[in-house]
Amino acid sequence: MTRPVRAHIDLSALTFNLSQACRAAPDSRVMAVIKADGYGHGMLSVAGALEAADGFAVASLEEGVSLREAGVEKPVLLLEGVFSRDELETAVHHNFELVVHQAAQLGWLQALDRSLAAGTPGQPGLSVWLKVNTGMNRLGFPLDEALAAWDRLAAISQVSARRWMSHFACADEPQHLANAEQERLFRELCAQREAPCSLANSAALLSRPSSHFDWVRPGIMLYGASPMAAGQAAPVELHPAMTLRSELIAVRQCRQGDAVGYGQTWVCPEDMPVGVVAAGYGDGYPRHAPSGTPVRVNGEPAPLIGRVSMDTLCVDLRKQPRASVGDPVVLWGQGLPVETVAEAAGTISYALLCGVTSRVPRVNSI
């Protein structure tokens, strides 16, 4: 008998959400972002469910190698590029596409070019995405250095395909003035060296068609969570791919004035039943979630009370006086959007999904 907490992964939801991305950007190719173990859903299972995508984007060489070893032959893009000259050779071996966002990476490519004979039979050319900073101020060449970097890249014989890339800072707020400015800067730059371009993440894909360009890069929307700012629903229907479920493992009849949980921060306002759920921050549920954070027991609301423990949390059962041990609990997913829980806990859906720990079994269904 194991603890009842499970992350149920609906693979058909992933497929549906991908179809929504394709429908929203019908003239663009789709690079599905499956980094961070498929946003906590299990990267290999996610890749299988998203087989209709044109390629996959990951964060590290190790993630890419896992896909190749599992038989994935589609384009695999390393979103942060490589972190050393040695990694570059492995990336070439596995035919990964690379983001280049800083000068050292260009230098490694030039060194590779010198060490390999151009046009060696069976040696595939590299596809490289040159990332530019249009306002995110995170990764990417400054705009006044971008063309020089592009021309350096164009002189590398091992690079057979070049593409432009940038990233929105405020796409989850469609009316934010930064979106139009970033798109303008990106468009003007790309016009000076014509090549395939990519700018739109999930939020821009759904709210800013002018930013779709040749490739879109959906991430969080594929997993069924709204990519828009807190309190804003996605403009299209999305299906939650993960439902975090557990059970009541105890029901206590508490008296008025009884305190619940560590620090005794929540006090029963009346005689009442309190449910104990087998899930806590050791499973990835946010410890900082306040009392009142929504939880569902038997499909009905039963808000969190008291502090979240490592292995358990407590819920208010006053509206379910007949609830008993073994009754089902949904912490987020079907019937309770993860972004709703995230907003209550002062975080984002990305953090909750990626934070489900390895001790929670993933159960896939189609």
C-alpha positions as a printed Julia matrix, in Angstrom:
366×3 Matrix{Float64}:
   0.0    0.0     0.0
   1.49   3.34   -1.04
   0.52   6.89   -0.22
  -2.49   7.81   -2.34
  -1.12  11.04   -3.85
  -0.82  10.74   -7.65
  -0.27  13.08  -10.59
  -2.69  11.85  -13.23
  -1.54  12.88  -16.71
  -4.16  13.07  -19.44
  -2.18  12.6   -22.66
  -5.23  13.35  -24.78
  -5.39  16.8   -23.17
  -1.86  17.5   -24.39
  -2.84  16.5   -27.9
  -5.95  18.68  -27.75
  -4.02  21.7   -26.5
  -1.46  21.29  -29.28
  -4.3   21.29  -31.8
  -5.5   24.56  -30.29
  -2.04  26.06  -30.75
  -1.96  24.91  -34.38
  -5.42  26.34  -34.98
  -4.45  29.69  -33.47
  -1.28  29.93  -35.6
  -2.13  28.05  -38.79
   0.66  29.57  -40.88
   3.46  28.89  -38.4
   5.43  25.82  -37.48
   5.24  24.7   -33.85
   8.22  24.18  -31.56
   6.65  22.54  -28.5
   8.45  23.46  -25.29
   8.87  20.34  -23.14
  11.76  21.37  -20.87
  11.8   20.73  -17.1
  10.59  17.15  -17.58
   7.68  18.34  -19.68
   6.71  20.96  -17.09
   6.57  18.18  -14.52
   4.37  15.9   -16.64
   7.1   13.48  -17.79
   9.06  14.6   -20.83
   9.06  11.36  -22.81
   5.33  10.82  -22.37
   4.7   14.43  -23.31
   6.82  14.08  -26.45
   4.79  11.06  -27.49
   1.5   12.9   -26.99
   2.81  15.91  -28.94
   4.15  13.96  -31.88
   2.29  16.28  -34.28
   4.55  19.19  -33.29
   7.25  20.22  -35.77
   9.97  20.09  -33.12
  10.71  20.11  -29.41
  12.49  22.7   -27.28
  14.41  21.75  -24.14
  16.73  23.55  -21.73
  19.76  21.28  -21.59
  21.88  18.8   -23.44
  20.81  16.06  -21.03
  17.14  16.6   -21.82
  17.87  16.45  -25.53
  19.93  13.28  -25.23
  17.07  11.62  -23.32
  14.78  12.35  -26.25
  17.23  10.97  -28.79
  17.84   7.83  -26.71
  14.07   7.31  -26.61
  13.99   7.36  -30.4
  12.76  10.91  -30.98
  13.99  12.01  -34.41
  12.25  15.38  -34.69
  14.23  18.62  -34.43
  15.31  19.25  -30.84
  16.24  22.82  -29.93
  18.49  23.63  -26.95
  16.94  26.87  -25.7
  20.02  28.03  -23.8
  22.45  26.59  -26.31
  25.49  24.76  -24.98
  27.46  25.65  -21.89
  30.93  24.55  -23.03
  32.95  23.68  -26.12
  32.76  19.98  -25.17
  28.96  20.08  -25.1
  28.98  21.47  -28.61
  30.51  18.29  -30.01
  27.82  16.2   -28.3
  25.14  18.52  -29.69
  26.54  18.06  -33.19
  26.59  14.29  -32.74
  22.89  14.27  -31.83
  21.94  16.79  -34.51
  20.49  19.26  -32.03
  19.49  22.74  -33.06
  21.18  25.43  -30.99
  20.28  28.82  -29.61
  23.3   31.13  -29.62
  22.8   34.08  -27.29
  26.3   35.28  -26.43
  29.73  35.73  -27.97
  31.45  32.77  -26.3
  29.03  30.38  -28.0
  29.9   31.93  -31.36
  33.55  31.4   -30.58
  32.97  27.73  -29.83
  31.21  27.34  -33.17
  34.11  28.99  -34.96
  36.56  26.68  -33.21
  34.45  23.68  -34.21
  34.43  24.93  -37.79
  38.21  25.0   -37.84
  38.46  21.47  -36.42
  36.02  19.85  -38.85
  36.39  19.55  -42.58
  33.6   21.48  -44.22
  31.19  19.27  -46.07
  32.41  16.01  -44.57
  30.16  13.25  -45.98
  27.48  12.32  -43.46
  28.2   15.41  -41.35
  24.87  17.27  -41.05
  24.97  21.03  -40.97
  23.94  22.78  -37.78
  20.74  24.77  -37.44
  21.38  27.79  -35.22
  18.9   30.26  -33.78
  20.5   33.63  -33.01
  18.77  35.1   -29.99
  18.52  38.85  -29.65
  17.48  41.0   -26.72
  14.5   43.16  -27.66
  13.52  44.12  -24.11
  13.48  41.04  -21.9
  17.06  41.8   -20.79
  17.75  38.19  -19.95
  19.5   36.31  -22.76
  20.36  37.5   -26.26
  22.69  39.74  -28.21
  22.07  43.47  -27.86
  20.38  44.89  -30.92
  23.43  46.94  -31.87
  25.56  43.78  -31.91
  23.06  41.43  -33.54
  23.93  41.99  -37.2
  27.65  41.54  -36.57
  26.9   38.32  -34.7
  24.7   37.17  -37.59
  27.49  37.82  -40.1
  29.96  35.87  -37.95
  27.47  33.02  -37.87
  27.01  33.19  -41.64
  30.75  32.68  -42.13
  30.75  29.35  -40.23
  30.61  26.58  -42.81
  29.23  24.01  -40.37
  26.1   26.14  -39.89
  23.65  25.28  -42.63
  20.56  27.09  -41.34
  20.22  30.36  -39.42
  17.14  31.71  -37.69
  16.24  34.72  -35.58
  14.72  34.43  -32.1
  13.65  36.74  -29.31
  11.34  36.53  -26.3
   8.48  38.68  -25.04
   8.65  40.07  -21.51
   4.97  40.98  -21.09
   2.98  38.86  -23.54
   0.73  37.64  -20.71
  -0.59  41.23  -20.56
  -1.78  41.72  -24.16
  -2.27  45.48  -23.84
   1.18  46.15  -22.41
   3.02  48.71  -24.55
   6.23  46.69  -24.39
   4.74  44.02  -26.65
   4.34  46.3   -29.65
   7.78  47.81  -29.11
   9.52  44.44  -28.86
   7.76  43.18  -31.97
   8.68  46.35  -33.87
  12.36  46.07  -32.94
  12.44  42.39  -33.82
  10.7   42.89  -37.14
  13.06  45.71  -38.14
  16.11  43.65  -37.26
  14.96  40.53  -39.1
  14.25  42.57  -42.23
  17.97  43.35  -42.5
  18.97  39.67  -42.74
  15.98  37.71  -43.96
  15.6   34.26  -42.38
  12.98  32.26  -40.47
  11.95  34.02  -37.23
  10.42  33.08  -33.88
   9.05  35.39  -31.2
   5.68  34.14  -29.9
   5.36  32.13  -26.7
   2.01  30.73  -25.5
   0.53  34.08  -24.53
   1.54  35.82  -27.76
   0.44  32.83  -29.81
  -3.08  33.24  -28.42
  -3.31  37.02  -28.25
  -0.95  38.57  -30.8
  -1.23  37.03  -34.3
   1.13  39.58  -35.82
   3.95  38.05  -33.75
   3.58  34.49  -35.02
   6.21  34.73  -37.77
   7.58  31.39  -39.04
   7.75  29.48  -35.74
   5.73  29.69  -32.52
   6.93  28.26  -29.22
   3.98  27.17  -27.04
   4.8   26.01  -23.54
   2.39  26.36  -20.62
  -0.72  26.29  -22.83
   0.16  22.78  -23.97
  -0.31  21.63  -20.38
  -3.75  23.21  -20.12
  -2.96  26.26  -17.99
  -3.78  29.8   -19.05
  -0.69  31.7   -20.23
  -2.33  35.02  -19.44
  -1.69  37.17  -16.36
  -3.37  36.27  -13.07
  -7.13  36.39  -13.23
  -7.29  36.2   -17.04
  -8.61  33.04  -18.65
  -7.06  31.74  -21.84
  -8.86  33.07  -24.94
  -9.32  29.49  -26.2
 -10.45  26.29  -24.54
  -7.6   24.35  -22.93
  -7.77  21.02  -21.12
  -5.72  20.44  -17.94
  -3.15  17.73  -18.55
  -2.25  17.13  -14.89
  -4.66  16.43  -12.06
  -2.96  16.15   -8.69
  -5.08  13.79   -6.62
  -4.97  12.26   -3.16
  -7.35  11.09   -0.43
  -8.49  11.91    3.06
  -6.45   9.8     5.46
  -8.11  11.08    8.63
 -11.14  13.1     9.73
 -10.95  14.8    13.12
 -13.89  16.21   15.07
 -12.43  19.43   16.43
 -13.91  21.79   19.02
 -14.34  25.52   18.83
 -10.99  27.1    19.74
  -8.89  24.09   18.66
  -5.85  25.13   16.64
  -4.89  23.24   13.49
  -1.37  22.55   12.25
   2.12  23.88   12.9
   2.26  27.22   14.66
  -1.42  26.93   15.54
  -2.1   29.64   12.96
  -5.7   28.61   12.23
  -8.26  28.24   15.0
 -11.61  26.48   14.59
 -14.4   29.07   14.82
 -16.89  26.38   15.9
 -17.13  22.64   16.46
 -16.28  21.19   13.06
 -14.79  18.26   11.1
 -11.25  18.71    9.81
  -9.92  16.49    7.02
  -6.3   15.43    6.73
  -5.07  14.92    3.14
  -2.04  12.85    2.15
  -0.21  15.59    0.27
   2.22  18.27    1.33
   5.23  20.3     0.32
   7.3   17.11    0.08
   5.07  16.3    -2.89
   5.32  19.76   -4.38
   2.23  21.38   -2.92
   3.19  24.95   -2.0
   4.03  25.31    1.67
   3.18  29.01    1.56
  -0.4   28.38    0.38
  -2.63  30.28    2.83
  -5.76  29.11    4.54
  -8.63  29.39    2.09
  -6.64  28.06   -0.88
  -9.16  26.0    -2.87
  -9.18  22.21   -2.57
 -11.92  19.83   -3.71
 -13.1   16.83   -1.71
 -15.67  14.54   -3.32
 -15.87  17.12   -6.1
 -16.94  19.89   -3.73
 -15.01  22.83   -2.21
 -13.16  22.16    1.04
 -10.65  24.97    1.59
  -7.18  24.53    3.01
  -6.75  25.45    6.69
  -3.56  25.87    8.67
  -0.01  25.43    7.47
   0.91  22.86    4.85
   3.15  20.13    6.28
   5.72  18.04    4.43
   3.39  15.07    3.95
  -0.09  16.35    4.8
  -2.42  19.31    4.67
  -5.73  19.96    6.39
  -9.07  21.04    4.93
 -12.3   22.48    6.3
 -15.07  19.87    6.04
 -17.95  21.89    7.52
 -19.81  21.71    4.2
 -19.15  17.97    3.98
 -20.01  16.56    7.39
 -20.24  13.02    6.01
 -16.79  12.99    4.41
 -14.71  10.03    5.51
 -11.31   8.39    5.2
 -10.59   7.35    1.62
 -12.67  10.08   -0.01
 -11.03  11.54   -3.13
  -9.28  14.9    -3.1
  -8.28  17.07   -6.08
  -5.52  19.58   -5.34
  -5.53  20.98   -8.88
  -6.52  19.84  -12.37
  -9.95  18.57  -13.36
 -12.51  20.9   -11.82
  -9.86  23.1   -10.2
  -7.54  24.97  -12.58
  -3.93  25.0   -11.47
  -3.75  28.74  -12.11
  -6.55  29.25   -9.56
  -4.5   27.47   -6.91
  -1.37  29.34   -7.99
  -3.07  32.72   -7.67
  -4.34  31.86   -4.18
  -0.83  30.78   -3.18
   0.86  33.85   -4.67
   2.78  31.92   -7.3
   2.34  30.82  -10.93
   1.06  27.65  -12.54
   4.5   26.91  -14.04
   6.0   26.64  -10.54
   3.29  24.31   -9.28
   3.43  21.95  -12.26
   7.23  21.82  -12.38
   7.42  21.49   -8.61
   5.61  18.16   -8.26
   8.35  16.0    -6.81
   9.7   12.69   -8.01
   8.11  10.74   -5.14
   4.68  11.41   -6.66
   3.9    8.69   -9.21
   2.77   9.91  -12.63
  -0.16   7.91  -13.97
  -0.75   8.36  -17.7
  -4.08   7.96  -19.41
  -5.22   8.5   -22.98
